[in-house]
Amino acid sequence: LFAPPEWEPDLRGELRRRRHHQMPRFVRSLADVEVVSIWEQGHVLGDGENLVFGLRWRTGAELTVVVYVDHNLGTVVKDVFTGPGLPDEVVALFEEQSYAGTYQNEIDPAQARARTEAAIERWSMTWPPIVSDEWPLARPLLSWIVGQLPDDATLPEPEQYSEGDRDALIDAFLSSPAGIEIGDDPDVRSLLDPVVWFGADYGSRNPLRWSAVRIEMLLTDWYPRKVLAQSDYLAKLPAVLEAFVPFALLELGGREGLDPQLTDELISEALDAIDRWVPEYLELIGADGGADDDGDDDGPSNTYE
């Protein structure tokens, strides 16, 4: 039942040879299932989302399957949770414990199938594989569930920020009060260019969305690994982020009509994350006087592509 279609002939042949083994009666009704509801749960900054499937069998049995899709890791399935009953309790609990910026909506079944299958496929191409207690153990179950849904939907194209869009964003920042305050340093633009590139091409693919997780990824992995330059130059990045990130989140709030109080909370969380991860960033780039700090203040080699 849960196996890929191309395995069916071999499996049926094997089962015919094992007729003396009696299958439990409930197995005969497994295929008689209806996906009765599908929900999405996420946050405005787009780190990830839950896809919640509610299943009901002809026997009256019900099951909820929650799939967590992580956008920061490449829009891949990261974990699966299952529980008896329909999603009503999960939906109510999310509503009760939700915080500013979160949302949940019922979604179109065909879209749910397209999004889930794409996230499974991207997971299969990710190395090293992402593994949890339930994933990929639940992959056959999840593939079978979405196989019950219509397949007539296509995924929308992800947000695209052209080179011109990225330059325009940096220009807008440098013309803002925050940008003018630090704009005397000629390195600000070149320091910011990889930041915008990372924001536009990774995770939620929007250089205005800066969650604590994305800031951690930028400071503790991507920037020190991808941007090759002297540590004196790289050590200027935290000050640039402290000016740019609030500007970006204010722009996001204006474009999406976010409540000003929510925008202020997002900015506060982002600045806290910068403070939290700057010491590790400085250590990674050797700004504490490490062996790679030769005292020269050369710009980047632009090898982050």
C-alpha positions in Angstrom: 0.0 0.0 0.0 2.8 2.5 0.9 5.3 1.3 -1.6 6.1 3.1 -4.9 4.0 2.0 -7.8 6.9 0.4 -9.6 7.4 -2.1 -6.8 3.8 -3.3 -7.0 4.2 -6.3 -9.3 7.1 -7.8 -7.2 5.2 -7.2 -3.9 2.0 -8.8 -5.2 3.9 -11.8 -6.4 5.6 -12.2 -3.0 2.3 -11.8 -1.2 0.7 -14.6 -3.4 3.5 -16.9 -2.3 2.8 -16.1 1.3 -1.0 -16.8 1.3 -0.6 -19.1 4.4 0.2 -16.0 6.4 -3.1 -14.3 7.4 -3.1 -10.5 7.2 -5.0 -8.7 10.0 -8.5 -7.7 8.8 -7.8 -4.0 9.4 -5.2 -4.0 6.7 -7.9 -4.6 4.1 -9.4 -1.2 4.8 -6.2 0.8 4.8 -6.8 2.1 1.3 -10.3 3.4 2.1 -9.1 6.7 3.5 -10.2 10.3 3.0 -8.0 13.3 3.6 -10.7 15.5 5.2 -8.6 18.6 6.1 -5.2 20.2 5.4 -3.8 23.2 7.3 -0.6 25.3 7.0 0.9 26.9 10.0 3.8 29.3 9.8 5.4 32.6 10.7 5.8 35.8 8.8 9.6 35.5 8.7 9.3 32.2 6.9 11.8 29.9 8.7 9.6 26.9 8.2 6.0 25.7 8.3 3.8 22.8 9.5 1.6 21.1 7.0 -1.2 19.3 9.0 -3.2 16.5 7.3 -6.4 15.0 8.8 -7.3 11.5 7.7 -10.5 9.4 8.3 -11.0 5.8 7.4 -14.3 4.1 6.5 -14.1 2.3 9.9 -14.3 5.7 11.7 -10.6 5.7 12.7 -8.9 9.1 12.4 -5.3 10.2 12.2 -3.4 13.5 12.2 -0.1 13.8 10.4 2.0 16.9 10.9 4.9 17.6 8.5 7.5 20.2 9.4 9.1 21.8 6.3 12.3 23.7 7.0 12.9 26.6 4.5 16.3 27.6 6.0 17.7 24.2 5.1 16.4 24.3 1.6 12.6 23.8 1.9 12.9 20.2 2.9 10.9 17.8 5.1 12.7 17.9 8.5 10.3 15.9 10.7 6.9 14.2 10.9 4.6 13.7 13.8 1.5 11.5 14.0 -1.4 11.2 16.5 -4.9 9.8 16.7 -7.9 11.9 15.8 -8.4 14.8 13.4 -6.4 18.1 13.5 -9.0 20.0 15.5 -6.9 19.7 18.7 -3.7 20.6 16.9 -5.3 23.6 15.2 -6.9 24.8 18.5 -3.6 24.4 20.4 -1.7 26.4 17.8 -4.3 29.1 18.0 -4.2 29.1 21.8 -0.4 29.2 21.9 0.3 31.3 18.9 2.4 34.4 19.2 2.7 37.6 17.1 3.5 36.9 13.5 2.2 33.3 13.3 -0.7 32.2 11.1 -2.7 29.1 10.1 -5.0 28.5 7.2 -6.7 25.6 5.5 -5.1 25.1 2.1 -5.9 23.6 -1.3 -5.3 19.8 -1.4 -3.5 20.0 -4.8 -1.2 22.7 -3.5 -0.5 20.7 -0.4 0.5 17.7 -2.6 2.7 19.8 -4.8 4.5 21.5 -1.8 4.9 18.2 0.1 6.3 16.2 -2.8 8.7 19.0 -3.7 9.9 19.1 -0.1 10.4 15.3 -0.1 12.3 15.5 -3.3 14.6 18.2 -2.0 15.2 16.2 1.1 16.3 13.2 -1.0 18.9 15.5 -2.7 20.3 16.9 0.6 23.5 15.6 2.0 24.1 14.7 4.7 20.5 13.5 5.0 18.3 15.1 7.7 17.1 12.4 10.1 14.8 12.4 13.1 13.1 9.7 15.2 10.2 9.7 12.7 11.8 10.9 9.5 12.5 9.3 6.9 10.8 6.3 8.6 7.4 8.0 7.8 8.3 8.7 4.2 6.2 5.9 2.7 3.2 6.9 4.8 3.6 10.6 3.8 4.0 9.8 0.1 0.9 7.6 0.3 -1.1 10.3 2.0 -0.3 13.0 -0.6 -0.9 10.4 -3.3 -4.5 10.5 -2.4 -4.7 14.2 -3.3 -5.2 15.9 -6.7 -2.1 16.4 -8.7 -3.3 19.3 -10.9 -1.4 22.1 -9.1 2.0 23.7 -9.8 4.1 25.4 -7.3 4.3 29.2 -7.6 7.7 30.6 -8.6 9.8 31.7 -5.6 10.4 35.3 -5.0 13.1 36.6 -7.4 15.4 39.5 -6.6 17.4 40.6 -9.6 20.8 42.2 -9.4 19.0 45.5 -10.0 16.6 44.8 -7.1 19.5 44.0 -4.8 21.4 47.1 -5.7 18.2 49.2 -5.2 17.7 47.8 -1.8 21.3 48.6 -0.8 20.9 52.1 -2.3 17.7 52.6 -0.3 19.4 51.6 2.9 22.4 53.8 2.3 20.0 56.7 1.7 18.1 56.1 5.0 19.0 57.7 8.3 20.6 54.4 9.5 22.6 54.0 6.3 23.8 57.6 6.3 25.0 57.2 9.9 27.5 54.5 8.8 27.9 55.4 5.2 31.1 57.3 5.6 32.9 53.9 5.6 33.5 52.9 2.0 33.4 49.2 2.9 29.7 49.3 3.9 28.4 48.5 0.5 30.8 45.6 -0.2 30.1 44.2 3.2 26.4 44.4 2.6 26.3 42.9 -0.8 26.9 39.3 0.4 24.3 39.8 3.1 21.6 40.7 0.5 22.8 37.9 -1.7 22.4 35.4 1.1 19.0 36.8 2.0 17.7 36.7 -1.6 19.0 33.2 -2.5 18.7 31.2 0.7 15.9 30.2 3.0 12.7 32.3 2.4 14.6 34.1 -0.4 13.7 37.5 0.8 16.5 39.9 1.9 13.9 41.7 4.1 13.2 38.7 6.3 15.7 38.4 9.2 14.8 35.9 11.9 17.1 34.9 14.7 17.8 31.6 12.9 18.8 33.3 9.7 21.1 35.7 11.5 22.7 32.7 13.3 23.2 30.9 10.0 24.7 34.1 8.4 27.1 34.9 11.3 28.2 31.4 12.4 28.4 29.7 9.0 27.7 31.4 5.7 29.6 34.7 5.9 32.8 33.4 7.5 32.8 30.4 5.2 31.9 32.1 1.9 33.4 35.6 2.1 37.2 35.5 1.9 38.8 38.7 3.3 41.0 40.0 6.1 39.6 39.8 9.6 39.8 43.6 10.1 37.5 44.1 7.2 35.1 41.3 8.2 34.9 42.5 11.8 33.0 45.6 10.5 30.0 43.4 9.5 28.2 43.3 12.9 27.8 47.1 13.0 26.5 47.0 9.4 23.9 44.3 10.4 22.8 46.3 13.4 21.9 49.2 11.1 20.6 47.2 8.1 18.5 44.5 9.7 16.1 47.0 11.5 15.8 48.9 8.2 15.0 45.6 6.3 12.3 44.6 8.8 10.7 48.0 8.8 10.5 47.7 5.0 9.0 44.3 5.4 6.4 45.6 7.8 5.4 48.4 5.5 5.1 46.2 2.4 3.1 43.5 4.2 1.1 45.7 6.4 2.4 44.3 9.7 1.3 45.7 13.0 4.0 48.3 14.1 4.2 46.6 17.5 5.0 43.2 15.8 7.7 44.9 13.6 9.3 46.3 16.8 9.3 42.9 18.3 10.9 41.3 15.3 13.6 44.0 15.3 14.3 43.5 19.0 14.6 39.7 18.5 16.9 40.2 15.5 19.2 42.6 17.4 19.3 40.2 20.3 20.4 37.4 17.9 23.1 39.6 16.4 24.5 40.3 20.0 24.2 36.6 20.7 26.2 35.4 17.7 28.8 38.2 17.2 31.4 36.7 19.6 31.4 33.4 17.7 31.5 35.2 14.4 34.5 37.2 15.5 36.3 34.1 16.7 35.6 32.3 13.3 37.1 35.2 11.3 40.1 35.5 13.6 39.3 39.0 14.7 40.6 38.1 18.2 44.2 38.3 16.9 44.2 34.8 15.4 46.8 33.5 12.9 44.8 34.8 9.8 44.9 38.4 11.0 47.9 40.0 9.4 46.9 43.6 10.0 46.0 44.4 6.4 42.6 45.7 5.6 41.9 44.2 2.2 38.4 43.9 0.8 36.6 40.7 0.0 37.6 38.4 -2.8 33.9 38.0 -3.8 34.2 34.2 -3.8 30.8 33.7 -2.1 29.0 32.8 -5.4 
